[in-house]
Amino acid sequence: MTGLSGAPVALITAAAHGIGAATARAFAEDGYRLVLADIDATGLDAAGAALPGQVATVLADATTETGSAAAVDAAIARYGRLDALVNVVGGSRPGRTVVDLELAEWDRWLALNLTSVFLMCRAALPHLVTTGGAVVNVSSGAGLRGMRANPAYCAAKAGVVGLTRALAIDHGPAGVRINCVAPGPVRTPLMQRNRSPAEIAQLGTIAVLGRIGEPGEIAAAIRWLASDAASYLTGQTIEVDGGPAPLV
Ligand SMILES: NC(=O)c1ccc[n+]([C@@H]2O[C@H](COP(=O)([O-])OP(=O)(O)OC[C@H]3O[C@@H](n4cnc5c(N)ncnc54)[C@H](O)[C@@H]3O)[C@@H](O)[C@H]2O)c1
């Protein structure tokens, strides 16, 4: 069959830094051919150059129809197939409750964290059906258990959990698995932008394991969910958070 030869192909968004970059490393180790998508050209070049194997990069804003389509088109143009989509794009800036939140800001966080997943899946699913591929979305503990002064992020990340289940129901019969990871606090540029070193140390005391996570520890769960080792798993959200804090 033309266009379906060679090693599997993974498209990873937000791949220039943090969890996305660590996920790209994990998939490269598993022998995937990669497309890294991000809006940071310099970071994208550095992330791509650091990886072994076949790596393509694409400057693409996952919150737009053109950007999401361009990312998927890059995978098909370069490799002729798509086996895994990892939707890592997301983020927030805590500090406001609903009372202080401008509508434009609400819309911005919803677009970044939830609409991006919808757009990327819409563009990729026709190709994932062809390969019997997998999607892994990145939510957050904030979407399951909440977080102070970050209502748009909490709502959007809860939406990612619901969208994951909806996608799994609709596209499982066609052979595509869609799962989700919900990380706790992870040491990434996002974390370092939003929290002081003292706050990061404090966050580490919340987890049962007594520390915050490293990007590679989230990537390990994503890699497993995309692999055949998780072949009977779909619609699920796995918390990767060092263990939930006990009530007492
Ligand atoms: N770091 C944490 O503690 C933590 C915890 C729970 C969930 N998460 C989630 O994990 C994901 C990754 O977080 P991170 O900490 O690695 O973030 P990060 O900010 O460190 O890296 C995000 C990357 O996304 C890129 N990006 C931003 N907007 C984009 C867009 N519109 N299109 C394409 N790329 C874009 C940035 O250029 C950057 O390379 C996010 O969805 C975040 O909400 C992070």
The ligand as an SDF file (V2000), in Angstrom:
LIG
                    3D

 44 48  0  0  0  0  0  0  0  0999 V2000
    3.9550   22.0750   34.1290 N   0  0  0  0  0  0  0  0  0  0  0  0
    2.9730   21.6730   34.9160 C   0  0  0  0  0  0  0  0  0  0  0  0
    3.0710   21.7170   36.1370 O   0  0  0  0  0  0  0  0  0  0  0  0
    1.7110   21.1220   34.3130 C   0  0  0  0  0  0  0  0  0  0  0  0
    0.7910   20.4900   35.1710 C   0  0  0  0  0  0  0  0  0  0  0  0
   -0.3820   19.9740   34.6490 C   0  0  0  0  0  0  0  0  0  0  0  0
   -0.6290   20.0890   33.2940 C   0  0  0  0  0  0  0  0  0  0  0  0
    0.2820   20.7080   32.4880 N   0  0  0  0  0  0  0  0  0  0  0  0
   -0.0470   20.7990   31.0610 C   0  0  0  0  0  0  0  0  0  0  0  0
    0.9900   20.2070   30.3090 O   0  0  0  0  0  0  0  0  0  0  0  0
    1.0750   20.8460   29.0320 C   0  0  0  0  0  0  0  0  0  0  0  0
    2.4910   21.2970   28.7700 C   0  0  0  0  0  0  0  0  0  0  0  0
    2.8760   22.1550   29.8100 O   0  0  0  0  0  0  0  0  0  0  0  0
    4.4030   22.6190   30.0180 P   0  0  0  0  0  0  0  0  0  0  0  0
    4.5220   22.8830   31.4700 O   0  0  0  0  0  0  0  0  0  0  0  0
    5.3220   21.7030   29.3290 O   0  0  0  0  0  0  0  0  0  0  0  0
    4.3110   24.0390   29.2280 O   0  0  0  0  0  0  0  0  0  0  0  0
    5.5020   25.0270   28.7620 P   0  0  0  0  0  0  0  0  0  0  0  0
    4.8930   26.3900   28.8100 O   0  0  0  0  0  0  0  0  0  0  0  0
    6.7240   24.7680   29.5430 O   0  0  0  0  0  0  0  0  0  0  0  0
    5.7220   24.6260   27.2340 O   0  0  0  0  0  0  0  0  0  0  0  0
    4.6290   24.8240   26.3650 C   0  0  0  0  0  0  0  0  0  0  0  0
    5.0830   24.8430   24.9260 C   0  0  0  0  0  0  0  0  0  0  0  0
    3.8880   25.0940   24.1590 O   0  0  0  0  0  0  0  0  0  0  0  0
    4.1990   26.0210   23.1260 C   0  0  0  0  0  0  0  0  0  0  0  0
    2.9440   26.6850   22.7420 N   0  0  0  0  0  0  0  0  0  0  0  0
    2.2730   27.6410   23.4230 C   0  0  0  0  0  0  0  0  0  0  0  0
    1.1580   27.9930   22.7600 N   0  0  0  0  0  0  0  0  0  0  0  0
    1.1180   27.2320   21.6320 C   0  0  0  0  0  0  0  0  0  0  0  0
    0.2190   27.1490   20.5490 C   0  0  0  0  0  0  0  0  0  0  0  0
   -0.8780   27.9280   20.4930 N   0  0  0  0  0  0  0  0  0  0  0  0
    0.4640   26.2580   19.5520 N   0  0  0  0  0  0  0  0  0  0  0  0
    1.5860   25.4880   19.5740 C   0  0  0  0  0  0  0  0  0  0  0  0
    2.4880   25.5250   20.5980 N   0  0  0  0  0  0  0  0  0  0  0  0
    2.2600   26.4020   21.6040 C   0  0  0  0  0  0  0  0  0  0  0  0
    5.2290   26.9440   23.7700 C   0  0  0  0  0  0  0  0  0  0  0  0
    5.9550   27.6490   22.7800 O   0  0  0  0  0  0  0  0  0  0  0  0
    6.0790   25.9340   24.5530 C   0  0  0  0  0  0  0  0  0  0  0  0
    7.0850   25.3800   23.7480 O   0  0  0  0  0  0  0  0  0  0  0  0
    0.0490   21.9790   29.0630 C   0  0  0  0  0  0  0  0  0  0  0  0
   -1.1490   21.5330   28.4770 O   0  0  0  0  0  0  0  0  0  0  0  0
   -0.1560   22.2220   30.5410 C   0  0  0  0  0  0  0  0  0  0  0  0
   -1.4100   22.7910   30.8310 O   0  0  0  0  0  0  0  0  0  0  0  0
    1.4450   21.2240   32.9560 C   0  0  0  0  0  0  0  0  0  0  0  0
  1  2  1  0
  2  3  2  0
  2  4  1  0
  4  5  1  0
  4 44  2  0
  5  6  2  0
  6  7  1  0
  7  8  2  0
  8  9  1  0
  8 44  1  0
  9 10  1  0
  9 42  1  0
 10 11  1  0
 11 12  1  0
 11 40  1  0
 12 13  1  0
 13 14  1  0
 14 15  2  0
 14 16  1  0
 14 17  1  0
 17 18  1  0
 18 19  2  0
 18 20  1  0
 18 21  1  0
 21 22  1  0
 22 23  1  0
 23 24  1  0
 23 38  1  0
 24 25  1  0
 25 26  1  0
 25 36  1  0
 26 27  1  0
 26 35  1  0
 27 28  2  0
 28 29  1  0
 29 30  1  0
 29 35  2  0
 30 31  1  0
 30 32  2  0
 32 33  1  0
 33 34  2  0
 34 35  1  0
 36 37  1  0
 36 38  1  0
 38 39  1  0
 40 41  1  0
 40 42  1  0
 42 43  1  0
M  CHG  2   8   1  16  -1
M  END
$$$$
